[in-house]
Amino acid sequence: MTSITHLIRRIYENWKRDTLSQSDFRPSVSILKLSLMAVFIGIAAALVAFVLYRMIGLVTNVAFLQRWSFDFISPSLGHSVWAIVIAPVVGGLIIGLMARFGSDRIRGHGIPEALEAILFRKSKMMLKVAILKPLSAAVAIGTGGPFGAEGPIIMTGGAVGSLFGQMFYLTSIERRTLLVAGACAGMAATFSTPIAATLLAVELLLFEWRPRSIIPVAIACFVADTLRPFLLGGGALFPIAPEFHLQLVDMCMAAVCGFLAGLLATALTAAVYKAEDGFTKLPIHWMWWPAMGAVAVSIGGLIEPQALGVGYNVIGELLTGKLVGSAILVFMVVKSLMWVIYLGSGTSGGVLAPLLALGAGLGGLESMVFPGSNPLLWPLLSMGAMLAGVMRLPFTSILFALELTRNASALPALLVACTTAYGVSVFLMKRSILTEKVARRGFDIFREYTVDRLEHMAVKDVMSTEVMTVSGEISVREAAQKYFGADQKYRAYPVVDGEGRLLNIINREEMARLRQADPDGTSRLADVLGKDPVVSYPDESCKTVAIRAAVEKLERMPVVSADRQMLLGVVTRYDLLKPYTHHHEEERIRERFFRNHR
């Protein structure tokens, strides 16, 4: 029975090795399992979005209209001065209490918390965070906070995916996939942007580009978007009917538009964290900060009531040209100050909707002076460019603007504007608004997608083929005297039979064990060594072998032929790092191949 099991294991390992060496990506049965789970997570994320919208509507109606209704309305519909003054402060006080006595992880806009869970907590999120985060967001937004619902929905959807994953025997990577699936499905359900939500996972949350994670995330986003018409209504959130016929001047001004959006994005991000630093210097407990920050919301609401709340109606007016002139400038100044101060105080709320509003407002101002046949182009471009600049997600921002408006005629100009804003942000800011908060907690995040040199190079290209071997026919005493004496040359030696087939690896510790078991040392090495060494294969990647060496705590590993018989060489820890010398050369060495000859 043991021999049959061993044979089946070898057949499976050979199939797996051959499959991996012939495939661009690693196939896995877990893709099917996670894809099925993603269906239920997509459903749950859509329901979370629906519940949060209704909760925001209830709080808004109670706070500003003193009525019991779940309709999603703008706080500006309420004309009570006392409500505008008191409601935000009361909301900030409630959020501070929830954070103090519930969980301080509800503070902030949600995405950094999801990043931290993915990278540093094995994709585990707590149940109380999944409950308290939407409640706190509903209170903050419903009482006039100038935020969007998407950040809390992203965090809550991620928490649902993580909790669902914790119910099953899954790896940390698989839990991460489910967490990201829930987070992005929440975004898809909020804005009806399934493609942009999937791309958000790729550009920000997954930290890899593999079918094992992208496929389940895409399924969850599709399911959530499919359910959205039945829960929140269908169609584009901000439809734009006119078709844009782009000219050369439009493309040139799109770069200017992106540059200005990048500058504004940098200023807003810096202002948020300046406000946060200011609150940390206050000699009072952080529980009171949201109530203090809400004072800015109250004052701003008195000046410009339309700056209160999510502001989807204002975004629609900006994109369709219904809000013009000085009204835009007043709205932008008030909205910016409210958002910066209240978010810096540590309250709960999303950043996407405010950025959409401020970006569209910037474009509205630009449409008054920019040349071009259609002034509605600039609010659309600035809206996408603002997202690209603040969040550093250029392609997500492009697709996001496209799906929000269902207008593809501006795509080339969106590419120019978003890429320019992204470039300005990278040059002027060390980190984005999404990663700065995580960095302030002592964690650095690197999101550059590059070729993994260890995975790119095979073991056969770095292994040592000139190997000193030990014959399995000699005795233990003879091996100890010849190879482990005072003039020992290597730390370990492969032991082979007469035909060069690997038996095992022997080092000084193993030799000491053999001498203790056989004091006379008369036994043959082949008879006393184990028969199942940890080996590598020539076509395996350096990354795979490096992981195996780390798990097994090995300094070197024999490389054998596909049938696990013939010894081909040895790969050491130093050998596995050789691919990085190629990376160093490609990054540092400059060459010119074409020269001028006289």
C-alpha positions in Angstrom: 0.0 0.0 0.0 2.9 2.4 0.9 4.6 1.7 -2.5 1.3 2.5 -4.4 0.9 5.8 -2.5 4.5 6.7 -3.2 4.0 5.9 -6.9 0.8 8.0 -7.1 2.6 10.9 -5.4 5.5 10.8 -7.9 3.1 10.7 -10.8 1.2 13.8 -9.4 4.5 15.7 -8.8 5.7 14.9 -12.3 2.4 16.1 -13.8 2.5 19.2 -11.8 6.1 20.0 -12.7 5.4 19.4 -16.4 2.3 21.6 -16.3 4.0 24.4 -14.6 6.9 24.4 -17.0 4.6 24.6 -20.0 2.1 27.2 -18.8 2.2 31.0 -18.5 0.3 30.8 -15.2 -0.1 28.2 -12.5 -3.3 26.3 -12.9 -5.1 25.3 -9.8 -8.3 23.6 -8.8 -8.7 26.4 -6.2 -9.7 28.8 -8.9 -13.0 26.8 -9.3 -13.6 26.7 -5.6 -12.9 30.4 -5.1 -15.0 31.3 -8.2 -18.0 29.5 -6.6 -17.4 31.4 -3.3 -17.1 34.6 -5.2 -20.7 34.3 -6.4 -22.0 34.4 -2.8 -19.6 37.2 -1.9 -20.9 39.2 -4.9 -24.5 38.8 -3.6 -23.5 39.7 -0.1 -21.6 42.8 -1.3 -24.6 44.0 -3.3 -26.8 43.6 -0.2 -24.3 45.5 1.9 -24.4 48.4 -0.6 -28.2 48.4 -0.5 -28.3 48.3 3.3 -25.8 51.1 3.6 -27.6 53.3 1.1 -30.8 52.8 3.0 -29.1 53.5 6.4 -27.6 56.8 5.0 -31.0 57.7 3.7 -32.6 57.1 7.1 -30.0 59.1 9.0 -30.3 62.0 6.5 -34.1 62.1 6.7 -34.1 62.0 10.5 -31.3 64.5 10.9 -32.4 67.1 8.4 -36.1 66.6 7.7 -37.1 65.0 11.1 -39.0 62.2 9.3 -38.7 58.4 9.2 -37.8 57.4 5.6 -35.1 55.3 3.9 -35.1 57.4 0.7 -31.5 58.3 -0.4 -31.7 62.2 -0.5 -29.4 65.1 -0.3 -29.1 67.0 3.0 -29.4 70.2 1.1 -33.2 69.5 0.9 -33.5 70.3 4.5 -33.7 74.1 5.2 -33.4 74.0 9.0 -30.4 76.1 10.0 -30.3 74.3 13.4 -30.2 70.9 11.7 -27.2 72.0 9.6 -25.4 73.3 12.7 -26.2 70.5 15.1 -26.5 67.3 13.0 -22.8 67.1 11.9 -21.5 67.7 15.4 -23.8 65.1 16.9 -22.8 62.7 14.1 -19.1 63.3 14.8 -19.6 62.6 18.5 -21.4 59.3 17.8 -18.6 58.2 15.5 -16.0 59.0 18.2 -17.8 57.0 20.7 -18.2 54.1 18.3 -14.5 54.2 17.6 -13.5 54.5 21.2 -15.7 51.7 22.6 -16.2 49.6 19.5 -13.1 49.5 17.2 -10.8 52.3 16.2 -10.4 50.6 12.7 -13.7 52.2 11.7 -11.8 55.5 11.5 -10.7 56.7 8.0 -12.0 56.0 4.5 -11.7 52.2 4.5 -9.2 51.3 1.7 -6.0 51.7 3.8 -7.6 49.3 6.4 -8.3 46.8 3.6 -4.7 47.1 2.4 -3.3 46.6 5.9 -5.4 43.5 6.4 -4.3 42.0 3.1 -0.6 42.6 3.6 0.0 42.4 7.4 -2.9 40.5 9.0 -3.2 37.5 6.7 -6.4 38.9 5.1 -8.3 38.6 8.4 -10.9 41.2 9.3 -13.1 41.3 12.4 -16.8 40.8 12.5 -17.4 43.9 14.6 -15.5 46.0 12.0 -17.9 44.6 9.3 -20.8 45.8 11.5 -19.5 49.1 12.9 -17.9 50.4 9.7 -21.2 50.8 7.7 -23.0 52.1 10.8 -20.4 54.8 11.4 -20.3 55.7 7.7 -24.1 56.0 7.6 -23.9 58.3 10.6 -21.1 60.5 9.2 -22.6 60.8 5.7 -26.2 61.0 6.8 -25.4 63.9 9.2 -23.9 65.9 6.4 -20.3 64.6 6.1 -18.9 65.4 2.6 -18.0 61.8 1.9 -18.9 58.9 -0.4 -20.3 55.6 0.6 -17.9 53.6 -1.5 -14.9 53.5 0.9 -16.9 52.0 3.8 -18.7 49.7 1.4 -15.3 48.6 0.1 -14.0 47.9 3.6 -17.3 46.2 4.7 -17.4 44.1 1.5 -13.8 43.1 2.1 -14.7 42.2 5.7 -17.6 40.0 4.4 -15.2 38.3 2.0 -12.6 37.8 4.7 -15.1 36.4 7.2 -16.6 34.1 4.6 -13.1 32.8 3.9 -12.4 32.3 7.6 -15.3 29.8 7.7 -13.3 27.4 5.4 -9.9 25.8 5.3 -8.2 28.3 3.0 -4.7 29.7 2.6 -3.9 33.3 3.3 -3.7 33.9 -0.4 -7.1 32.5 -1.0 -8.5 34.6 1.9 -7.0 37.6 0.2 -8.7 36.8 -3.0 -12.1 36.6 -1.2 -11.4 39.8 0.7 -10.6 41.7 -2.5 -13.6 40.1 -4.2 -15.9 41.5 -1.5 -14.3 44.9 -1.5 -14.4 45.3 -5.3 -17.9 43.9 -5.6 -19.0 46.5 -3.1 -17.6 49.2 -5.4 -19.3 47.6 -8.4 -22.6 47.6 -6.6 -22.2 51.2 -5.5 -21.3 52.8 -8.9 -22.3 50.1 -11.4 -18.7 49.9 -12.6 -17.7 46.2 -12.6 -14.8 46.6 -15.0 -13.2 49.5 -13.1 -13.8 47.6 -9.8 -12.0 44.6 -11.2 -9.2 46.8 -12.4 -9.0 48.4 -8.9 -8.2 45.0 -7.6 -5.3 44.6 -10.1 -3.9 48.1 -9.6 -4.2 48.3 -5.9 -5.4 45.4 -3.8 -4.2 42.0 -5.2 -0.5 42.7 -5.5 -0.3 40.1 -8.3 -1.7 39.4 -11.8 -2.8 35.8 -11.8 -5.9 34.0 -12.9 -6.3 32.5 -9.4 -7.3 35.9 -8.0 -8.5 38.0 -11.0 -11.1 35.5 -12.1 -13.0 35.2 -8.7 -12.8 39.0 -8.3 -14.3 39.6 -11.7 -17.1 37.1 -11.0 -17.9 38.8 -7.7 -18.0 42.2 -9.4 -20.2 40.9 -12.2 -22.7 39.3 -9.8 -22.9 42.5 -7.7 -23.4 44.7 -10.7 -26.1 42.3 -12.0 -28.0 42.7 -8.8 -27.7 46.4 -8.6 -30.7 47.3 -10.8 -32.9 45.3 -8.5 -31.5 47.0 -5.3 -30.3 50.5 -6.2 -31.5 51.1 -9.7 -29.9 50.5 -13.1 -28.1 52.6 -15.7 -25.2 54.9 -15.6 -24.8 57.0 -12.5 -23.9 60.1 -14.4 -24.9 59.7 -18.0 -23.4 62.0 -20.6 -25.2 62.0 -23.9 -23.2 64.3 -26.2 -20.5 62.6 -28.3 -17.1 64.2 -28.2 -15.3 64.8 -31.5 -11.8 65.2 -30.3 -9.4 67.6 -32.2 -5.7 68.1 -31.7 -6.3 71.1 -29.5 -8.5 69.0 -27.3 -5.7 66.4 -26.8 -3.2 69.2 -26.0 -5.5 70.8 -23.5 -6.3 67.4 -22.0 -2.6 67.3 -20.9 -3.0 70.7 -19.3 -6.2 69.5 -17.6 -4.4 66.5 -16.2 -1.5 68.7 -15.0 -3.9 71.0 -13.1 -5.7 68.0 -11.6 -2.4 66.5 -10.5 -1.5 69.8 -8.7 -4.9 69.9 -7.0 -4.7 66.2 -6.1 -1.3 66.8 -4.5 -2.5 69.8 -2.6 -5.6 68.0 -1.2 -3.7 65.0 -0.2 -1.1 67.1 1.7 -3.9 69.1 3.3 -5.6 66.0 4.6 -2.5 64.8 6.4 -1.6 68.2 7.6 -5.1 68.3 9.2 -4.5 64.9 10.7 -1.2 66.0 12.1 -2.9 69.0 13.6 -5.5 67.0 15.4 -2.8 64.7 16.8 -1.2 67.7 18.5 -4.4 68.5 20.4 -4.3 67.8 24.2 -7.6 65.8 24.2 -8.5 62.3 23.4 -9.0 61.4 19.7 -12.5 60.3 20.5 -13.5 64.0 20.5 -11.7 64.8 17.2 -14.6 63.9 14.8 -17.0 66.1 16.7 -14.5 69.0 16.4 -13.9 68.3 12.7 -17.7 68.3 12.2 -17.8 72.0 13.1 -16.2 72.7 9.7 -19.0 70.8 8.1 -21.6 72.8 10.0 -20.0 76.1 8.9 -19.6 74.9 5.4 -23.2 73.7 5.2 -24.4 77.2 6.2 -22.3 78.7 3.4 -23.1 76.1 0.7 -25.7 73.4 1.6 -25.0 71.5 -1.6 -21.5 70.6 -0.2 -23.1 68.4 2.4 -23.4 64.7 2.0 -22.4 62.5 -0.9 -23.2 65.1 -3.5 -24.1 62.8 -6.4 -26.7 65.4 -7.6 -24.0 68.1 -7.7 -21.7 65.9 -9.7 -24.4 65.3 -12.2 -25.0 69.0 -12.5 -21.3 69.7 -13.0 -20.9 67.0 -15.7 -24.0 68.3 -17.6 -23.1 72.0 -17.3 -26.0 73.0 -15.1 -23.7 74.4 -12.4 -21.5 77.2 -13.7 -19.6 80.3 -12.8 -18.9 81.5 -9.3 -21.2 78.8 -7.9 -18.6 76.2 -8.9 -15.8 78.0 -7.1 -17.8 78.5 -3.9 -18.8 74.8 -3.9 -15.2 73.6 -4.5 -13.7 75.8 -1.7 -16.3 74.8 0.8 -16.3 71.1 -0.2 -12.5 70.9 0.0 -12.3 72.5 3.4 -15.1 70.4 4.9 -13.6 67.2 3.4 -10.0 67.9 4.4 -10.8 68.9 8.0 -13.4 66.3 8.7 -11.5 63.4 7.2 -8.3 64.5 9.0 -10.2 64.3 12.3 -10.5 60.5 11.9 -14.1 60.2 11.1 -15.6 57.5 8.8 -16.2 58.1 5.1 -15.1 57.5 1.5 -13.0 59.6 -0.8 -14.2 58.7 -4.3 -17.3 60.8 -4.4 -15.7 64.0 -3.0 -12.9 63.5 -5.5 -15.4 63.1 -8.3 -17.1 66.3 -7.3 -13.9 68.3 -6.9 -12.5 67.0 -10.2 -15.7 67.8 -12.0 -15.7 71.3 -10.4 -12.2 71.9 -11.6 -13.3 70.9 -15.1 -16.3 73.2 -14.8 -13.9 76.1 -14.1 -11.7 75.1 -17.0 -14.6 75.0 -19.4 -15.0 78.7 -19.0 -11.5 79.4 -20.4 -10.3 76.3 -22.3 -10.9 76.2 -26.1 -12.9 73.5 -27.7 -16.2 72.8 -29.2 -17.8 71.1 -26.2 -17.3 72.5 -22.7 -18.7 69.3 -21.1 -15.5 67.5 -22.0 -13.4 69.2 -19.3 -15.5 68.2 -16.2 -15.3 64.6 -17.4 -11.6 64.7 -18.0 -10.8 66.5 -14.7 -13.0 64.0 -12.8 -11.0 61.1 -14.0 -7.7 62.9 -13.7 -8.4 63.8 -10.1 -8.9 60.1 -9.2 -5.7 59.2 -11.0 -3.8 61.9 -9.2 -5.0 61.3 -5.7 -5.3 57.5 -5.8 -2.6 56.7 -8.3 -4.8 54.4 -10.2 -4.6 55.7 -13.8 -6.3 52.9 -15.7 -8.9 52.3 -13.0 -9.7 56.0 -13.2 -10.1 55.9 -17.0 -12.5 52.9 -16.9 -14.3 54.4 -13.9 -15.1 57.6 -15.8 -16.2 55.6 -18.8 -18.5 53.4 -16.8 -20.0 56.2 -14.8 -20.9 58.2 -17.9 -21.3 55.4 -20.5 -19.6 57.7 -22.9 -16.6 56.2 -24.7 -15.9 59.1 -27.1 -13.6 60.8 -24.6 -11.4 57.8 -24.0 -8.2 59.1 -25.8 -8.4 62.4 -24.0 -9.0 60.6 -20.7 -5.9 58.6 -21.3 -3.9 61.8 -21.7 -5.4 63.6 -18.7 -5.3 60.7 -16.3 -1.7 59.7 -17.3 -0.5 63.3 -16.9 -2.2 63.7 -13.5 -0.7 60.4 -12.4 2.8 61.5 -13.5 2.5 64.8 -11.6 1.3 63.0 -8.5 4.3 60.5 -8.6 6.8 63.4 -9.0 5.3 65.6 -6.2 4.1 63.0 -3.6 6.0 60.2 -2.0 2.8 58.2 -1.4 -0.8 58.3 -2.3 -3.7 59.1 0.0 -4.3 55.3 0.1 -0.9 54.2 1.2 0.2 57.2 3.4 -2.0 56.1 6.3 -0.6 52.6 6.2 2.9 54.0 6.1 2.2 56.1 9.1 1.4 52.9 11.0 4.9 51.6 10.3 4.2 49.6 7.2 5.6 50.4 3.7 3.7 49.3 0.6 5.3 48.8 -2.8 2.9 48.2 -5.7 5.3 48.1 -8.7 4.5 45.3 -11.1 7.8 43.9 -12.4 9.0 40.5 -13.6 10.1 38.4 -10.6 13.6 37.5 -11.5 13.6 34.4 -9.4 10.5 33.1 -11.1 11.8 34.1 -14.6 15.0 32.0 -14.4 15.2 28.2 -14.2 17.4 26.3 -11.8 19.4 24.8 -14.6 20.7 28.2 -15.5 22.2 28.9 -12.0 23.1 25.5 -10.6 26.6 24.2 -10.1 27.3 21.2 -12.2 30.8 20.5 -10.9 29.9 18.6 -7.7 32.0 16.5 -5.4 30.0 13.4 -4.6 30.4 10.6 -2.1 29.9 7.0 -3.1 27.2 5.1 -1.2 29.3 2.0 -1.2 31.9 3.3 1.3 31.5 2.8 5.0 30.5 5.4 7.5 34.0 5.5 9.1 35.7 5.9 5.7 33.3 8.7 4.7 33.9 10.5 8.0 37.7 10.3 7.7 37.9 11.3 4.0 35.2 14.0 3.7 34.7 15.4 7.3 38.1 15.6 8.7 40.1 18.7 9.5 40.5 19.5 5.9 36.8 19.3 5.1 36.2 21.1 1.7 32.4 21.4 1.5 29.7 21.6 4.1 27.6 18.9 2.5 28.0 16.2 -0.2 25.5 14.4 -2.4 25.7 10.6 -1.9 25.2 8.6 -5.1 25.2 5.0 -6.1 27.5 3.4 -8.7 25.4 4.7 -11.6 25.2 8.3 -10.4 21.7 8.1 -9.0 21.2 10.3 -5.9 20.7 8.6 -2.6 20.7 11.6 -0.3 22.7 14.5 1.0 25.1 14.2 4.0 26.6 16.9 6.1 28.5 17.1 9.4 25.4 16.9 11.6 24.1 13.8 9.7 27.5 12.2 9.9 27.7 12.7 13.7 24.3 11.0 13.9 25.5 8.0 11.9 28.6 7.6 13.9 26.6 7.7 17.1 24.2 5.0 15.8 27.2 2.9 14.4 30.2 3.5 16.6 32.3 1.1 14.6 31.4 2.8 11.3 31.3 -0.4 9.3 27.9 0.1 7.7 27.6 1.3 4.1 26.3 4.8 3.6 23.7 3.5 1.2 22.3 1.3 3.9 21.9 3.8 6.7 21.0 7.0 4.8 17.4 8.0 4.2 15.9 7.4 0.8 13.7 10.5 0.3 15.8 13.7 0.0 14.4 17.1 -0.7 15.4 17.7 -4.4 14.8 20.2 -7.1 14.4 19.8 -10.9 16.3 21.7 -13.6 13.2 23.3 -15.2 11.8 24.6 -11.9 12.0 28.3 -11.3 14.5 29.7 -8.8 11.6 31.2 -6.8 9.9 27.8 -6.3 13.2 26.2 -5.2 14.0 29.2 -2.9 10.7 28.8 -1.2 11.2 25.1 -0.7 14.7 25.7 0.7 13.4 28.3 3.1 10.5 26.0 4.3 12.9 23.0 4.7 15.7 25.2 6.1 18.2 24.0 3.6 21.4 25.8 2.5 21.7 23.7 -0.7 19.6 21.3 -2.7 20.5 18.6 -5.2 19.2 19.0 -8.7 18.0 15.7 -10.2 16.6 14.5 -13.5 12.8 14.4 -14.1 12.6 10.8 -12.9 14.3 11.7 -9.6 17.2 9.5 -10.3 20.3 11.0 -11.9 22.2 13.8 -10.0 22.7 16.8 -12.3 24.1 19.4 -10.0 23.6 21.3 -6.7 21.9 24.7 -6.2 22.8 26.8 -3.2 21.2 29.9 -1.6 23.8 32.0 -3.3 23.0 30.4 -6.7 19.3 31.3 -6.2 20.2 34.9 -5.9 22.1 35.1 -9.2 19.1 36.3 -11.2 19.3 39.6 -9.3 22.7 40.2 -10.9 20.9 40.4 -14.2 18.4 42.8 -12.7 21.2 45.0 -11.4 22.8 45.1 -14.9 19.6 46.0 -16.6 18.9 48.8 -14.0 22.4 50.3 -13.7 24.5 49.7 -16.8 23.9 52.1 -19.7 25.0 51.2 -23.1 24.9 52.7 -26.6 24.9 50.3 -29.5 24.8 52.8 -32.4 27.7 55.3 -32.6 28.6 58.0 -35.1 31.5 57.0 -37.2 33.5 59.5 -39.2 
